[in-house]
């Protein structure tokens, strides 16, 4: 895989998982309405995919080592990866009740992170369990914080 595409896929996949899980857990805890959670995910899938793609675009442009074509490859790969990954979290919400779908989506997100980071670590000849553990810990911290933010909102504003 080309380096520019790998950058976009890596960023889009990781951001798509962690951002969407954080948003979903926070909205579920704070509001608990399936339609609002789906709306939040669709917003993340579109607006944040554009935002992340622009961020990668500018980041890659600031590096003098990248060609114009490589910058756009990373940009497009980021956008579509984030869009697809974030959107994938809607499927369980369409099938199961909200609390079950959130648990399934956490398992889905952690599975994607585990598989992706396993192959990433192997390609870099690093210990995959350390890389996986580090990134799952970060995801768990985000989920925990957004859970408590959701509770705070539910208690103080609803």
Secondary structure, DSSP 8 states (H G I E B T S, - for coil): --HHHHHHHHHHHHHHHHHHHHHHHHHHHHT--HHHHHHHHHHIIIIIHHHHHHHHHHHHHHSTT--HHHHHHHHHHHHHHHHHHHHHTHHHHHHS-HHHHHHHHHHHHHHHHHHHHHHHHHHTT--HHHHHHHHHHHHHHHHHHHHHHHHHHHHHH-
